[in-house]
Amino acid sequence: MANGDAGSHERSYRKGPERRAQILLRAMELFAERGAGASLRAIGEAIGVSHAALRYYFANRDELLVEVYRAHEAKVHEVQARERSTPEEVSAVVMMEQSAERNRSIPGLVELYATLTTDALQGQQHPATREFVQARFRRVRADLAERVRAGQRSGAIAADVDPDDAAALVAAASDGLQLQWLLQPDAVDVRRSLELLERLLPGAGSPGTGQEASVGP
């Protein structure tokens, strides 16, 4: 191989991760505005990237959607860690309220999340998406359950409440409410409904994980 060719390949390799990150950012901005209801080719056209380039970095539409959502979550956690605008000790339900409040400005990413969970139900057609959503639910429920346990240790939550059941309930309430809001924004007040749930599960402490789980975007 000529030295010039070697240098060209090295530069291309270095640019690969950079280019992929740029594509993810542009796709995330697109989905935040319009949701994810488009083919891989249509997504490429909308963000100004050729179909061949998208296929180079992402094997299929499922992989792109999952990676866009992962990038979105990483961005949320980065902002939270940098600004730490929310107290470290926050109840499971209040955490969902904060997540829902953020989502009001990005309905397209709420739609992306709904698309991922719907695709996950069709496991044979979308195995990677199913695996991602299942793993995410496990992580979210585990974090919420630990917050409930912390609330029980402080005496804020009744000792006979099963933490795992409570975690599943909070996650289901948040997801279901945001789906209803997505379909009928004027008919559902997600925050007010979650505040009602907070009366049943009052202040639970932080599990000390250093991160905040989020249900929905």
C-alpha positions as CSV (number, residue, x, y, z in Angstrom):
1,M,0.0,0.0,0.0
2,A,1.4,3.4,-0.9
3,N,2.1,5.9,1.9
4,G,-0.5,8.2,0.6
5,D,-3.2,5.5,0.7
6,A,-2.2,4.6,4.2
7,G,-2.6,8.2,5.3
8,S,-5.9,8.5,3.6
9,H,-7.3,5.4,5.4
10,E,-6.0,6.6,8.7
11,R,-7.7,10.0,8.3
12,S,-10.9,8.2,7.3
13,Y,-10.7,5.9,10.4
14,R,-10.2,8.9,12.7
15,K,-13.2,10.7,11.2
16,G,-15.5,7.6,11.5
17,P,-16.6,8.0,15.1
18,E,-16.8,11.8,14.6
19,R,-19.1,11.4,11.6
20,R,-21.2,8.8,13.4
21,A,-21.7,11.2,16.3
22,Q,-22.7,14.0,13.9
23,I,-25.3,11.8,12.2
24,L,-26.7,10.8,15.6
25,L,-27.0,14.4,16.7
26,R,-28.8,15.4,13.5
27,A,-31.1,12.4,13.7
28,M,-31.9,13.3,17.3
29,E,-32.8,16.9,16.4
30,L,-35.0,15.5,13.6
31,F,-36.8,13.1,15.8
32,A,-37.3,15.7,18.5
33,E,-39.3,17.7,16.0
34,R,-41.0,15.0,13.9
35,G,-40.8,11.7,15.7
36,A,-39.4,8.5,14.1
37,G,-42.1,7.5,11.6
38,A,-39.9,7.2,8.5
39,S,-37.7,4.7,6.7
40,L,-33.9,4.8,6.9
41,R,-33.8,6.3,3.4
42,A,-36.3,9.0,4.3
43,I,-34.4,9.8,7.5
44,G,-31.2,10.2,5.5
45,E,-32.8,12.5,3.1
46,A,-34.2,14.6,5.9
47,I,-30.9,15.1,7.6
48,G,-28.9,15.4,4.4
49,V,-27.0,12.1,4.7
50,S,-27.0,9.5,1.9
51,H,-28.6,6.2,2.4
52,A,-25.3,4.5,1.8
53,A,-23.6,6.6,4.5
54,L,-26.4,5.7,7.0
55,R,-26.1,2.0,6.2
56,Y,-22.3,2.3,6.7
57,Y,-22.8,3.4,10.3
58,F,-26.1,1.7,11.1
59,A,-27.0,-1.7,9.8
60,N,-30.8,-0.9,9.8
61,R,-33.5,1.5,11.0
62,D,-33.8,-0.3,14.4
63,E,-30.1,0.2,15.2
64,L,-30.4,3.9,14.3
65,L,-33.5,4.4,16.5
66,V,-31.9,2.7,19.4
67,E,-28.6,4.6,19.1
68,V,-30.4,7.9,18.8
69,Y,-32.4,7.2,22.0
70,R,-29.2,6.1,23.8
71,A,-27.5,9.4,22.7
72,H,-30.5,11.3,23.9
73,E,-30.3,9.6,27.3
74,A,-26.6,10.2,27.6
75,K,-27.2,13.9,26.8
76,V,-29.8,14.2,29.5
77,H,-27.6,12.5,32.1
78,E,-24.7,14.8,31.1
79,V,-26.7,17.9,31.6
80,Q,-28.0,16.7,34.9
81,A,-24.5,15.9,36.1
82,R,-23.2,19.2,35.0
83,E,-25.9,21.4,36.2
84,R,-27.3,19.2,39.0
85,S,-30.4,21.4,39.0
86,T,-32.4,18.7,40.9
87,P,-31.6,17.7,44.4
88,E,-29.8,14.3,44.9
89,E,-32.6,13.1,47.2
90,V,-35.8,13.0,45.2
91,S,-38.7,10.6,45.3
92,A,-39.5,8.0,42.5
93,V,-42.6,9.8,41.5
94,V,-41.1,13.3,41.6
95,M,-38.3,12.1,39.4
96,M,-41.0,11.0,36.8
97,E,-42.6,14.4,37.1
98,Q,-39.3,16.1,36.3
99,S,-38.8,13.7,33.3
100,A,-42.4,14.5,32.0
101,E,-41.8,18.2,32.4
102,R,-38.6,18.0,30.2
103,N,-40.5,16.0,27.6
104,R,-43.1,18.7,27.0
105,S,-40.6,20.4,24.7
106,I,-39.6,17.3,22.8
107,P,-42.8,15.4,21.8
108,G,-40.9,13.8,18.9
109,L,-38.6,12.0,21.3
110,V,-41.6,10.8,23.3
111,E,-42.9,9.4,20.0
112,L,-39.5,7.8,19.4
113,Y,-39.8,6.1,22.8
114,A,-43.3,4.9,22.0
115,T,-42.1,3.5,18.6
116,L,-39.3,1.6,20.3
117,T,-41.6,0.0,22.9
118,T,-44.1,-0.9,20.2
119,D,-41.4,-2.4,18.1
120,A,-40.1,-4.3,21.1
121,L,-43.4,-6.2,21.3
122,Q,-42.7,-7.7,17.9
123,G,-39.5,-9.4,19.1
124,Q,-39.0,-11.6,16.0
125,Q,-39.0,-8.6,13.7
126,H,-37.1,-6.3,16.1
127,P,-34.8,-8.4,18.4
128,A,-32.2,-5.7,19.1
129,T,-35.0,-3.2,20.0
130,R,-36.6,-5.7,22.3
131,E,-33.4,-6.4,24.1
132,F,-32.7,-2.7,24.5
133,V,-36.2,-1.9,25.9
134,Q,-36.2,-4.9,28.2
135,A,-32.7,-3.9,29.6
136,R,-33.9,-0.3,30.0
137,F,-37.0,-1.3,31.9
138,R,-35.0,-3.5,34.2
139,R,-32.6,-0.6,35.0
140,V,-35.4,1.9,35.5
141,R,-37.4,-0.4,37.8
142,A,-34.3,-1.3,39.8
143,D,-33.5,2.4,40.4
144,L,-37.1,3.3,41.3
145,A,-37.4,0.3,43.6
146,E,-34.3,1.4,45.5
147,R,-35.7,4.9,45.9
148,V,-38.9,3.3,47.4
149,R,-36.7,1.3,49.8
150,A,-34.9,4.4,50.8
151,G,-38.3,6.0,51.5
152,Q,-39.3,3.0,53.6
153,R,-36.0,3.3,55.6
154,S,-36.8,6.9,56.3
155,G,-40.4,6.1,57.3
156,A,-41.9,8.1,54.4
157,I,-43.3,5.0,52.7
158,A,-45.2,2.2,54.4
159,A,-43.1,-0.9,55.1
160,D,-45.7,-3.2,53.6
161,V,-45.4,-1.7,50.1
162,D,-43.5,-4.0,47.8
163,P,-40.7,-1.9,46.2
164,D,-40.7,-3.8,43.0
165,D,-44.5,-3.6,42.5
166,A,-44.3,0.2,43.3
167,A,-41.5,0.7,40.8
168,A,-43.5,-1.1,38.1
169,L,-46.5,1.0,38.9
170,V,-44.7,4.3,38.7
171,A,-43.0,3.4,35.4
172,A,-46.4,2.3,34.0
173,A,-48.1,5.5,35.1
174,S,-45.4,7.7,33.6
175,D,-45.3,5.8,30.3
176,G,-49.1,5.6,30.0
177,L,-49.7,9.2,30.9
178,Q,-47.1,10.4,28.4
179,L,-48.6,8.3,25.7
180,Q,-52.1,9.8,26.4
181,W,-50.5,13.3,26.4
182,L,-48.9,12.6,23.0
183,L,-52.3,11.7,21.6
184,Q,-54.3,14.4,23.3
185,P,-52.0,17.1,24.8
186,D,-54.9,19.3,25.9
187,A,-56.8,16.4,27.7
188,V,-54.0,15.1,30.0
189,D,-51.9,16.9,32.6
190,V,-49.1,14.5,33.2
191,R,-47.6,16.4,36.0
192,R,-50.8,16.8,37.9
193,S,-51.6,13.1,37.6
194,L,-48.2,12.1,38.8
195,E,-48.6,14.5,41.8
196,L,-51.7,12.5,42.7
197,L,-49.6,9.3,42.6
198,E,-47.0,11.1,44.8
199,R,-49.6,11.1,47.6
200,L,-49.5,7.3,47.6
201,L,-45.7,7.2,47.4
202,P,-44.3,10.2,49.2
203,G,-40.7,11.3,49.3
204,A,-38.2,8.5,48.8
205,G,-34.5,9.1,49.1
206,S,-31.9,8.7,46.3
207,P,-30.4,5.3,45.9
208,G,-27.0,6.8,45.5
209,T,-26.4,5.6,42.0
210,G,-25.2,9.0,40.8
211,Q,-27.7,8.9,37.9
212,E,-31.3,9.5,37.6
213,A,-33.4,7.0,35.7
214,S,-35.9,8.4,33.2
215,V,-39.1,6.8,31.9
216,G,-39.9,8.1,28.5
217,P,-37.4,10.4,26.9
